[in-house]
Amino acid sequence: MFKKLPIMLLTLTMVLVLAACGSNGGTTTGSGAGTDTGSTGGENSSELSGSILAVGSTALQPLVDQVAQKFMADSKYANVSVQVQGGGSGTGLTQVSEGQANIGNSDVFAEEKLDADKAAELVDHQVAVVAMAAVANKGANVKDLKKQQLVDIFTGKVTNWKEVGGADQKIVVINRPSSSGTRATFEKYALGQKTEDPAGSIQQDSSGTVKKLIAETPGAIGYLALSYLDDSVTALSYDGVEPKVENVEAGKYPIWAYEHMYTKGEPDASTKAFLDYMLSEDVQQSDVTELGYIPMSGMQVQRDAEGKVSQK
């Protein structure tokens, strides 16, 4: 019995040591798992990061640019980079469809520019309404044009401002390329038809450059989103209705379109956060109105992809 005691004591000691090691090992593992959970499940888990590329409509570009700067300045989105490029609605829709951009900014519904199968892959996020006006050089001495007069000007049938009650001055049409959503909107809702560029016209895609050309070119006429209008050019009434926000909201002024920010399928977390930010009350009531766009909530009418308008 006594001979076996040392062996029993040794065995008991080893068991206690192993138990202690097992206990310490469990504490270390538990501590490590707790740290991992804290780093992935705490505040850092909701921290967004990555890059967002938004391409397309130059009419929408000023708004997206401004909101992107505010978004990136917000501490919650400090690790998200947003890059905004123009190029026209057709370019934006094509690039988002092909996976070259996260967001395709467009003044028109995707099905107006893309094949039906490609358009069906995109998710439409409508963030504002843009109204457009025919705009003339101040020297044209015209403030209002009827629909048919605009058609005649943009098809080259009328070539002098005196033919529509203005100055004796040659008309110079500043048009957009066929890929432009601004052109598509203007032709659809102001002219009611697609047109060919008249002889002597100038084609330019950038809205800022269009405004500059109209302001500096005697006899020039083009079209711009209300967000680009200022005292350097004359915004023309359409059939006697002024291009004002209240007239658009009430459905009295027809030259307007939704501003779309398309994604291919549902957006990733960072892109969704940016789109939600665009639709936040702060942005809709400050940036959207400040830059001459119309908040979605302000519209008393709605329009479908076919152009049919109805009361909300």
Secondary structure, DSSP 8 states (H G I E B T S, - for coil): -TTTHHHHHHHHHHHHHHHHHHHHHHHHHHHHHHHHHHHHHSGGGG---EEEEEEE-TTTHHHHHHHHHHHHHSGGGTTEEEEEEEE-HHHHHHHHHTTS-SEEEESS-GGGTS-HHHHHTEE--EEEEEEEEEEE-GGG---EE-HHHHHHHHTTS--BGGGGTS-S-B-EEEE--TT-HHHHHHIIIIISS-----TT-EE---HHHHHHHHHHSTTEEEEEEGGG--TTSEE-EETTB---HHHHHTT----EEEEEEEEESS--HHHHHHHHHHTSHHHIIIIIHHTT-B-GGG-SEEE-TT--EEE-
